[in-house]
Amino acid sequence: MQNDIEKGKTAALVSYFTIIGSIVAIFMNQEEHKNEFASFHIRQALGIFLTFFLLGYPIGYFDSWMISSAFWVFIFILWIYGFLGVLSNEKRIVPLIGAFYQKFFKNL
């Protein structure tokens, strides 16, 4: 189990660095067999970035620094939560959206 986590840790870490990192991590994890630890974190990171892009555009129309700041803080907290999960070798589902994205991206 620990060896499996160590093999997938690099792809899991890469997935949290921008949406491009998530795409690169998907390709990194496509080798011979998929690593479950990497797949879990790729789904989480991709979900965080998609949430950022899908909600960020409409939230920008509110033209309010309080709403925009709250959104940025929310996304940053989700990102930190997921990133710290990789560093501590744990599969922790990101609050609010993590379970949905685990189901939605189950094939990754």
C-alpha positions as CSV (number, residue, x, y, z in Angstrom):
1,M,0.0,0.0,0.0
2,Q,2.7,2.5,1.0
3,N,4.7,1.5,-2.1
4,D,1.6,2.2,-4.3
5,I,1.3,5.7,-2.7
6,E,4.9,6.5,-3.4
7,K,4.7,5.4,-7.0
8,G,1.7,7.7,-7.6
9,K,2.8,10.6,-5.5
10,T,4.6,12.5,-8.3
11,A,1.5,12.4,-10.6
12,A,-0.7,13.4,-7.7
13,L,1.5,16.4,-6.8
14,V,1.7,17.5,-10.5
15,S,-2.1,17.5,-10.7
16,Y,-2.4,20.3,-8.2
17,F,-0.3,22.7,-10.2
18,T,-2.8,24.4,-12.6
19,I,-5.2,22.8,-15.0
20,I,-2.4,22.0,-17.3
21,G,-0.7,20.1,-14.5
22,S,-3.9,18.1,-14.0
23,I,-3.9,17.2,-17.7
24,V,-0.2,16.2,-17.6
25,A,-0.9,14.1,-14.5
26,I,-3.7,12.2,-16.4
27,F,-1.2,11.3,-19.0
28,M,1.5,10.4,-16.4
29,N,-1.0,8.0,-14.8
30,Q,-2.0,6.3,-18.1
31,E,1.2,4.2,-18.1
32,E,0.8,0.4,-17.8
33,H,-1.5,0.4,-14.8
34,K,-3.3,3.3,-13.2
35,N,-2.2,4.2,-9.7
36,E,-5.3,4.6,-7.4
37,F,-3.6,7.2,-5.2
38,A,-2.7,9.4,-8.2
39,S,-6.2,8.9,-9.8
40,F,-7.9,10.0,-6.6
41,H,-5.9,13.2,-6.4
42,I,-6.1,13.9,-10.1
43,R,-9.9,13.7,-9.8
44,Q,-9.9,16.1,-6.8
45,A,-7.5,18.6,-8.4
46,L,-9.3,18.6,-11.8
47,G,-12.6,19.2,-9.9
48,I,-11.1,22.1,-8.0
49,F,-9.9,23.7,-11.2
50,L,-13.1,23.1,-13.1
51,T,-15.1,24.6,-10.2
52,F,-12.8,27.6,-10.3
53,F,-13.4,28.2,-14.1
54,L,-17.1,27.3,-14.1
55,L,-18.0,29.5,-11.1
56,G,-15.3,32.2,-11.5
57,Y,-16.7,33.7,-14.6
58,P,-20.3,34.3,-13.3
59,I,-18.9,35.5,-9.9
60,G,-16.9,38.1,-11.7
61,Y,-20.1,39.7,-12.9
62,F,-21.1,40.6,-9.3
63,D,-18.4,43.3,-9.4
64,S,-18.0,43.1,-5.7
65,W,-14.6,42.6,-4.0
66,M,-16.2,40.8,-1.1
67,I,-17.9,38.2,-3.2
68,S,-14.8,37.7,-5.4
69,S,-12.5,37.5,-2.3
70,A,-14.7,34.9,-0.7
71,F,-14.7,32.8,-3.9
72,W,-10.8,33.0,-4.1
73,V,-10.5,32.1,-0.4
74,F,-12.9,29.2,-0.9
75,I,-11.0,27.8,-3.9
76,F,-7.6,28.3,-2.2
77,I,-8.8,26.4,0.9
78,L,-10.0,23.5,-1.2
79,W,-6.7,23.5,-3.1
80,I,-4.6,23.6,0.2
81,Y,-6.8,20.8,1.6
82,G,-6.2,18.6,-1.4
83,F,-2.5,19.4,-1.7
84,L,-1.9,18.7,2.0
85,G,-3.6,15.3,1.5
86,V,-1.0,14.4,-1.1
87,L,1.9,15.5,1.1
88,S,0.5,13.5,4.0
89,N,-0.1,10.4,1.8
90,E,-3.8,10.4,2.5
91,K,-6.9,10.2,0.3
92,R,-9.0,13.0,1.8
93,I,-12.1,14.0,-0.1
94,V,-12.2,17.8,-0.6
95,P,-15.2,19.3,1.2
96,L,-18.4,20.1,-0.7
97,I,-17.3,19.1,-4.2
98,G,-14.9,16.2,-3.7
99,A,-17.4,13.3,-3.6
100,F,-19.2,14.7,-6.7
101,Y,-16.0,14.8,-8.7
102,Q,-14.9,11.4,-7.5
103,K,-18.1,10.0,-9.1
104,F,-18.0,12.3,-12.2
105,F,-14.4,11.5,-13.1
106,K,-14.4,7.8,-12.1
107,N,-12.8,6.8,-15.3
108,L,-9.6,8.8,-14.8
